[in-house]
Amino acid sequence: MLYESTRGEFRKVSSAEAIKLGIAPDGGLFVPSEIKKISASKLAEMTGLTYQDKAAIILTDYLSDFTEEEIRECVSKGYGHARFDVPEIAPLRQLDSSLHVLELWHGPTSAFKDMALQILPHLMTRAAAKTGEKSTIVILVATSGDTGKAALEGFRDVPGTKIIVFYPQEGVSRMQKLQMVTQEGSNVAVVAVQGNFDDAQTGVKSIFGDKQFNLELSRQNYSLSSANSINWGRLVPQIVYYFSAYLDLLARGCIKQDEKINFVVPTGNFGNILAAYYASQMGLPVNRLVCASNANNVLTDFIHTGIYNRDRDFKKTLSPSMDILISSNLERLLYHLCNRDPARVRGWMSDLNQKGVYHIDKDTRVGIDRMFWSAYSNDQETLETIRSVYQRYGYLVDTHTAVGLSVYQKYAAATGDVARTVVASTASPFKFNESVARAILGEEDVKGKDEFELLQALGETSGMAIPGGLRGLDQKPVLFRETAAKEQMKAFVRKILSV
């Protein structure tokens, strides 16, 4: 299996090279040269397997230059029970006869990013060895909150690597910020960027695209890579949990073989729902992919109009991990839907960079309309959904999952679709406890309490155990706290690496 750039101006590479590089040198994203298919009979055979076994089967299809033994070793290390607090890894919870929630937050940082970032460091070190890489790999990460901590935790003290995380100074919750700035490890660093996530992401991409700077790093025996979902090694493990959810429904007798289901995915950077798209193209019976946005509804507008326009007010919401106006992974989808025409993709991305807007052609839009539907949920609707879901089902959800559930209700009302539906739950409710407590306990009971007092109150009210990684964060020493303007990010990389 080889990988090609969506911009079409770089050679095809192996999976190990794609993972090591992270982003293609021409600025594009690596995609597989073909989509592997899983037959209905193979899918039936996978029913009842452990999550680890399912992961090994799917990853083997895309990591052809890794041996089966290497993949199983990476899977074992990434999804060991010591790292996740439930044996299922990604358990499926039923709310009613047609609605299920896929819990993707049982890893060490209580967010869905663990599903990929617990295995990526093992894939990365294997990839470096396979490609003869002798330099220290420097992982650059732009985060809207959850990726940063998950990447820091995953790459902590991994030999041959360093990791630098950039997060928007005022764009993450206090809990997310504390998770990052208290991260232990001899090879980790954290920098707050004066701006929003798009500023951090643009800065990181500009560093990757600076050939002179990369040459300078190379002379000092450093090479850059990414742990964002622009890296195929980060995206491909996410395909697994969509298969896992479907197979769990099949094993429980909730659906019949070949019965199509819906997935509702709260997303800002489009990576999580793109993984579901790849699963559907591989043969998973998917009826519709519902893209759930918050008030930064650039994706919703795009899916309904075919026009991507980032020239709009950036809004800070109660679902900060989705506060994004430039959705990088959409480029991969467009590449597939326009029949792998890199010239068209280059044109669209150039328009986005220079004008802030692009228009896709009619045929490409047809492909989007066939599979995707989208709506958004504002903060008030998000809080109301948290409250109503708890009152109706006794089930506690975070703000991002609430966006997904709110949009699902809009989808069902607009379409009348009664197909069985799985909503991706992307974070523990305790990770965004201030908003969840406001919805569940009321404004008066929240007033004057900090996030850690609210953790305890939510735990006592819901009867749920507080994740270990969130307890005591306010007592840990702050190990890293640097602040930079977007234009200074490169200087901070130099400073941290001492080059």
C-alpha distance (Angstrom), angle and dihedral (degrees) to the residues before:
residue distance angle dihedral
M1 . . .
L2 3.79 . .
Y3 3.79 129.0 .
E4 3.80 128.3 -138.0
S5 3.78 133.2 -164.0
T6 3.79 120.4 -108.8
R7 3.82 87.7 -134.3
G8 3.83 92.6 54.5
E9 3.80 97.1 -140.1
F10 3.80 100.2 106.4
R11 3.77 131.7 65.8
K12 3.79 123.6 -98.9
V13 3.79 114.1 -92.0
S14 3.80 139.5 -165.2
S15 3.79 121.1 -101.5
A16 3.81 89.9 -103.5
E17 3.81 90.9 54.3
A18 3.81 91.6 46.4
I19 3.80 91.4 52.1
K20 3.80 93.6 45.1
L21 3.82 94.1 48.3
G22 3.81 95.1 42.8
I23 3.80 94.3 -167.6
A24 3.81 125.8 34.4
P25 3.83 114.8 -105.1
D26 3.83 89.8 -120.9
G27 3.81 89.5 61.7
G28 3.80 94.9 -103.1
L29 3.78 130.5 117.8
F30 3.79 123.6 -109.5
V31 3.80 117.0 -113.7
P32 3.82 129.0 178.9
S33 3.79 114.6 -94.4
E34 3.80 88.2 -129.0
I35 3.79 136.7 16.0
K36 3.77 111.2 -119.1
K37 3.81 116.1 -132.2
I38 3.79 127.9 -138.3
S39 3.80 112.4 -159.1
A40 3.79 124.7 -136.0
S41 3.81 89.7 -110.8
K42 3.81 91.5 51.7
L43 3.78 89.7 48.1
A44 3.79 90.0 53.2
E45 3.80 90.2 50.6
M46 3.82 90.0 54.1
T47 3.80 92.6 57.2
G48 3.78 110.5 113.9
L49 3.80 95.9 17.6
T50 3.79 119.9 131.7
Y51 3.78 119.0 -99.3
Q52 3.79 88.8 -108.5
D53 3.80 92.3 54.6
K54 3.81 92.2 48.4
A55 3.80 90.0 50.0
A56 3.80 92.7 50.7
I57 3.82 92.0 52.3
I58 3.81 94.9 49.7
L59 3.80 96.3 41.4
T60 3.79 91.8 49.5
D61 3.81 89.4 62.6
Y62 3.79 92.5 58.0
L63 3.80 103.8 31.3
S64 3.78 97.4 58.4
D65 3.79 94.8 157.6
F66 3.82 90.3 58.2
T67 3.80 117.1 82.6
E68 3.78 119.7 -121.9
E69 3.79 88.4 -112.7
E70 3.82 91.6 52.9
I71 3.78 92.4 49.8
R72 3.79 92.8 48.8
E73 3.80 90.2 49.1
C74 3.82 91.2 51.4
V75 3.81 90.5 47.0
S76 3.79 91.9 48.8
K77 3.80 92.5 51.0
G78 3.79 94.3 42.5
Y79 3.78 98.4 45.9
G80 3.77 101.6 31.4
H81 3.78 114.8 144.1
A82 3.80 90.5 -117.3
R83 3.82 88.1 67.3
F84 3.82 98.6 45.2
D85 3.79 125.3 50.3
V86 3.82 96.7 -141.7
P87 3.82 127.7 51.5
E88 3.83 92.7 -132.1
I89 3.86 89.8 62.1
A90 3.84 90.3 -155.3
P91 3.82 106.8 31.2
L92 3.78 122.4 -165.6
R93 3.83 117.0 -136.2
Q94 3.80 121.4 -162.7
L95 3.82 117.0 -139.4
D96 3.80 99.4 175.0
S97 3.79 140.9 -19.1
S98 3.80 94.0 -66.4
L99 3.81 106.0 18.6
H100 3.80 128.1 79.3
V101 3.81 134.4 171.1
L102 3.81 121.4 -141.0
E103 3.81 107.3 -147.9
L104 3.78 108.4 -146.5
W105 3.80 98.0 167.8
H106 3.79 106.9 80.9
G107 3.81 94.3 105.5
P108 3.80 127.2 100.1
T109 3.83 96.8 -80.5
S110 3.83 97.3 41.8
A111 3.81 95.5 -121.5
F112 3.79 136.4 100.2
K113 3.81 91.5 -110.0
D114 3.83 87.4 79.4
M115 3.80 88.7 69.0
A116 3.81 88.8 72.3
L117 3.79 104.3 18.7
Q118 3.79 95.3 58.9
I119 3.80 90.0 61.5
L120 3.82 101.1 32.1
P121 3.84 96.0 76.8
H122 3.80 89.8 56.2
L123 3.81 91.3 47.6
M124 3.80 89.7 46.5
T125 3.80 96.2 52.7
R126 3.81 90.4 46.4
A127 3.80 90.0 48.8
A128 3.80 91.5 50.9
A129 3.78 91.2 52.5
K130 3.81 92.8 46.8
T131 3.79 92.9 52.1
G132 3.80 94.4 45.8
E133 3.79 92.6 -114.5
K134 3.81 110.1 172.9
S135 3.81 98.2 172.0
T136 3.77 124.9 91.4
I137 3.81 107.9 -98.4
V138 3.80 112.2 -128.3
I139 3.79 112.2 -155.5
L140 3.81 112.4 -151.2
V141 3.79 115.4 -164.2
A142 3.79 132.7 -175.7
T143 3.78 110.4 -163.7
S144 3.77 138.4 -171.9
G145 3.78 87.1 -159.7
D146 3.79 116.1 -70.5
T147 3.81 104.2 51.3
G148 3.80 91.3 57.9
K149 3.78 97.3 59.1
A150 3.80 93.2 39.4
A151 3.81 91.2 51.2
L152 3.80 92.8 45.9
E153 3.78 90.9 50.6
G154 3.79 93.5 44.9
F155 3.82 96.2 48.6
R156 3.79 96.8 36.5
D157 3.83 108.5 135.6
V158 3.82 92.5 -14.2
P159 3.83 104.4 157.1
G160 3.79 116.6 -110.5
T161 3.81 94.7 19.8
K162 3.79 141.5 94.7
I163 3.79 124.2 -172.2
I164 3.81 129.7 -154.0
V165 3.80 118.7 -173.1
F166 3.82 124.0 -162.3
Y167 3.81 117.8 -163.7
P168 3.85 132.2 175.3
Q169 3.79 107.2 -96.3
E170 3.80 95.6 -134.8
G171 3.79 98.4 20.3
V172 3.80 103.4 83.2
S173 3.78 133.3 64.8
R174 3.80 120.1 -100.6
M175 3.79 88.7 -111.0
Q176 3.81 91.9 53.9
K177 3.81 91.8 46.6
L178 3.80 92.8 50.2
Q179 3.79 90.8 48.3
M180 3.80 89.4 58.0
V181 3.80 103.7 38.5
T182 3.81 92.8 48.1
Q183 3.81 93.6 50.0
E184 3.79 113.0 132.8
G185 3.80 123.1 -144.0
S186 3.78 139.5 107.2
N187 3.82 94.1 -120.3
V188 3.82 103.1 44.5
A189 3.81 133.7 99.7
V190 3.80 134.0 173.4
V191 3.81 129.2 -156.9
A192 3.80 128.3 -174.3
V193 3.81 113.4 -141.1
Q194 3.79 120.9 -145.9
G195 3.79 97.7 -123.4
N196 3.78 140.2 33.8
F197 3.80 132.2 -55.1
D198 3.79 92.8 -85.7
D199 3.81 88.9 57.8
A200 3.80 90.6 52.3
Q201 3.80 92.6 45.2
T202 3.81 93.4 47.5
G203 3.79 90.1 49.6
V204 3.79 92.8 51.7
K205 3.81 92.0 47.7
S206 3.80 90.8 50.3
I207 3.81 89.7 54.0
F208 3.79 90.8 52.2
G209 3.80 89.7 49.1
D210 3.82 95.5 49.2
K211 3.82 102.6 100.4
Q212 3.80 94.2 -174.9
F213 3.80 92.5 51.9
N214 3.79 91.8 47.2
L215 3.81 89.2 51.1
E216 3.79 89.4 50.8
L217 3.81 90.1 52.5
S218 3.80 91.2 46.4
R219 3.81 90.5 57.1
Q220 3.81 87.2 56.2
N221 3.84 90.9 49.3
Y222 3.80 96.3 -105.1
S223 3.81 127.3 126.4
L224 3.80 126.2 -173.3
S225 3.78 128.7 -125.0
S226 3.78 136.9 158.6
A227 3.79 138.7 -123.6
N228 3.80 93.3 -167.4
S229 3.78 117.7 106.0
I230 3.80 88.3 -95.8
N231 3.84 82.2 82.7
W232 3.81 111.2 83.9
G233 3.81 88.9 -145.1
R234 3.78 87.9 62.6
L235 3.81 94.8 45.7
V236 3.80 102.7 44.8
P237 3.85 96.1 62.6
Q238 3.79 88.2 56.3
I239 3.80 90.9 64.0
V240 3.79 88.1 66.1
Y241 3.79 98.4 68.1
Y242 3.80 93.6 55.6
F243 3.79 89.2 56.4
S244 3.80 88.9 44.7
A245 3.81 92.5 53.8
Y246 3.80 92.7 49.2
L247 3.79 92.4 46.7
D248 3.80 91.3 49.3
L249 3.82 89.7 54.1
L250 3.79 89.3 48.9
A251 3.81 92.7 48.4
R252 3.81 91.4 50.9
G253 3.79 92.5 49.9
C254 3.81 91.9 -117.4
I255 3.81 91.2 127.6
K256 3.76 137.0 22.4
Q257 3.78 123.3 -118.5
D258 3.83 111.1 -79.2
E259 3.82 91.7 13.8
K260 3.80 109.4 143.9
I261 3.79 121.1 -127.2
N262 3.81 136.7 -173.5
F263 3.78 127.4 -118.5
V264 3.79 120.8 -155.6
V265 3.80 112.6 -160.6
P266 3.81 126.6 -174.4
T267 3.79 104.1 -146.2
G268 3.78 144.2 158.2
N269 3.80 105.6 175.5
F270 3.84 92.6 37.5
G271 3.81 94.5 -127.7
N272 3.80 97.6 113.8
I273 3.80 94.8 50.6
L274 3.81 91.1 41.1
A275 3.81 88.1 61.0
A276 3.82 87.5 55.6
Y277 3.81 89.0 50.7
Y278 3.80 90.8 53.6
A279 3.81 89.0 49.7
S280 3.80 90.0 53.6
Q281 3.80 91.6 49.4
M282 3.80 89.5 51.0
G283 3.79 90.5 59.4
L284 3.80 105.3 -87.2
P285 3.83 105.6 145.9
V286 3.81 101.0 -113.4
N287 3.78 123.0 167.5
R288 3.81 101.2 -175.3
L289 3.80 137.9 -9.0
V290 3.79 110.9 -142.8
C291 3.80 114.3 -155.7
A292 3.81 109.5 -151.6
S293 3.81 116.9 -158.6
N294 3.78 134.7 -180.0
A295 3.82 124.0 -138.4
N296 3.82 89.0 -60.2
N297 3.77 85.4 76.6
V298 3.80 100.9 167.1
L299 3.82 91.0 128.9
T300 3.80 93.4 49.7
D301 3.79 91.2 52.1
F302 3.79 90.9 47.0
I303 3.80 94.9 50.5
H304 3.81 91.1 49.9
T305 3.82 98.0 42.5
G306 3.81 109.7 21.0
I307 3.81 88.4 -125.0
Y308 3.80 119.2 115.5
N309 3.80 110.3 -158.9
R310 3.79 121.1 171.8
D311 3.80 91.9 174.2
R312 3.81 95.8 105.7
D313 3.78 139.7 99.1
F314 3.80 114.1 -71.2
K315 3.80 110.6 -129.7
K316 3.79 127.5 -155.1
T317 3.79 106.7 -141.1
L318 3.79 141.0 177.6
S319 3.83 87.7 -100.5
P320 3.84 98.0 58.9
S321 3.80 97.1 168.6
M322 3.81 86.7 69.5
D323 3.80 96.3 47.1
I324 3.80 93.4 115.2
L325 3.81 133.1 127.1
I326 3.82 99.8 -178.8
S327 3.81 109.6 60.2
S328 3.79 104.2 -163.8
N329 3.78 99.2 -171.7
L330 3.79 93.0 58.0
E331 3.81 85.3 80.7
R332 3.80 90.4 68.8
L333 3.81 92.6 52.1
L334 3.79 92.1 48.9
Y335 3.81 90.5 50.7
H336 3.79 91.3 55.8
L337 3.81 95.2 42.9
C338 3.81 94.5 50.2
N339 3.81 91.0 54.3
R340 3.81 93.9 -100.1
D341 3.78 94.8 -61.7
P342 3.83 104.7 161.9
A343 3.81 93.1 -173.9
R344 3.80 91.2 63.2
V345 3.81 91.5 45.6
R346 3.81 91.4 49.7
G347 3.79 89.3 51.1
W348 3.79 93.9 50.8
M349 3.80 93.6 46.3
S350 3.81 91.0 46.8
D351 3.81 89.9 52.6
L352 3.81 90.3 49.0
N353 3.79 91.5 51.0
Q354 3.79 97.0 43.8
K355 3.81 103.9 30.2
G356 3.82 103.3 19.6
V357 3.81 91.5 -124.8
Y358 3.80 141.7 70.3
H359 3.81 136.1 -178.6
I360 3.79 121.3 -144.1
D361 3.79 122.3 -144.1
K362 3.80 125.1 -102.1
D363 3.82 96.7 -103.8
T364 3.80 93.0 51.6
R365 3.77 90.7 48.6
V366 3.81 90.4 53.2
G367 3.80 88.5 59.3
I368 3.79 90.6 53.0
D369 3.80 93.8 47.0
R370 3.79 90.6 50.7
M371 3.81 94.5 59.9
F372 3.83 110.3 15.8
W373 3.78 137.3 66.7
S374 3.79 125.4 173.7
A375 3.79 145.9 -172.1
Y376 3.77 136.5 156.4
S377 3.79 137.9 -127.3
N378 3.80 124.4 -146.2
D379 3.80 124.3 -143.4
Q380 3.80 95.1 -94.4
E381 3.80 91.8 51.5
T382 3.79 89.1 47.0
L383 3.81 92.6 55.3
E384 3.80 91.5 44.9
T385 3.81 90.2 52.0
I386 3.81 92.7 51.0
R387 3.80 88.9 51.5
S388 3.80 96.9 44.6
V389 3.82 94.9 45.4
Y390 3.81 90.0 51.2
Q391 3.80 92.9 47.1
R392 3.80 94.4 45.7
Y393 3.80 101.6 38.8
G394 3.80 105.4 14.4
Y395 3.80 85.7 -122.0
L396 3.79 123.5 136.8
V397 3.82 119.9 -144.8
D398 3.79 134.7 178.6
T399 3.79 124.9 -121.3
H400 3.82 95.9 -94.1
T401 3.80 93.6 49.8
A402 3.80 87.8 46.9
V403 3.80 89.0 56.6
G404 3.80 87.7 54.8
L405 3.81 93.6 48.7
S406 3.80 92.3 45.9
V407 3.79 91.8 51.2
Y408 3.81 90.4 46.6
Q409 3.82 89.1 58.9
K410 3.81 89.3 51.4
Y411 3.79 90.8 48.5
A412 3.81 93.2 50.1
A413 3.81 91.4 47.8
A414 3.81 93.5 47.4
T415 3.79 97.9 45.0
G416 3.80 107.2 23.4
D417 3.80 87.4 -134.7
V418 3.82 110.2 161.1
A419 3.81 97.3 -179.6
R420 3.77 115.5 134.8
T421 3.79 108.2 -87.9
V422 3.80 135.3 -157.2
V423 3.81 119.6 -159.1
A424 3.80 115.5 -156.4
S425 3.81 109.3 -127.8
T426 3.78 105.5 -153.2
A427 3.82 105.5 -176.1
S428 3.77 142.4 21.2
P429 3.82 112.8 -97.5
F430 3.79 87.5 -125.5
K431 3.79 91.6 63.0
F432 3.81 91.1 67.5
N433 3.77 95.2 30.7
E434 3.81 99.2 149.1
S435 3.81 92.5 62.9
V436 3.80 93.3 39.0
A437 3.81 91.0 49.5
R438 3.81 91.3 50.2
A439 3.79 89.2 54.8
I440 3.80 96.8 43.4
L441 3.81 104.7 31.6
G442 3.80 101.2 28.3
E443 3.77 133.3 -119.1
E444 3.82 95.8 -76.9
D445 3.80 94.4 55.3
V446 3.80 91.1 48.6
K447 3.79 98.2 46.4
G448 3.81 113.7 110.2
K449 3.81 95.6 6.7
D450 3.78 123.8 115.6
E451 3.80 124.5 -136.0
F452 3.77 93.8 -93.5
E453 3.78 94.4 52.4
L454 3.79 87.1 49.4
L455 3.80 90.4 52.0
Q456 3.78 89.2 61.6
A457 3.80 93.2 44.0
L458 3.79 92.5 51.3
G459 3.78 92.0 47.2
E460 3.80 91.9 51.6
T461 3.82 93.2 45.7
S462 3.80 97.4 45.7
G463 3.81 99.7 33.5
M464 3.81 88.6 -132.2
A465 3.78 121.3 136.6
I466 3.80 115.3 -111.6
P467 3.83 109.4 -121.3
G468 3.79 111.3 -105.5
G469 3.79 93.4 -128.3
L470 3.82 91.2 61.9
R471 3.79 98.2 48.5
G472 3.78 118.1 97.5
L473 3.80 97.1 4.8
D474 3.81 90.3 134.9
Q475 3.80 88.8 59.2
K476 3.80 96.5 53.0
P477 3.81 120.8 97.5
V478 3.80 117.4 -106.9
L479 3.80 104.3 -115.0
F480 3.80 101.3 176.6
R481 3.77 130.6 29.4
E482 3.80 118.1 153.7
T483 3.79 125.8 152.9
A484 3.79 126.3 -156.8
A485 3.77 141.0 169.7
K486 3.81 114.0 -121.8
E487 3.80 90.1 -103.9
Q488 3.82 90.4 55.7
M489 3.79 97.7 54.5
K490 3.80 94.0 96.9
A491 3.82 89.9 51.1
F492 3.79 89.9 53.7
V493 3.79 91.2 52.1
R494 3.81 87.7 53.8
K495 3.79 91.3 47.5
I496 3.80 95.0 48.3
L497 3.82 92.2 46.5
S498 3.83 92.2 39.7
V499 3.80 93.5 -130.0
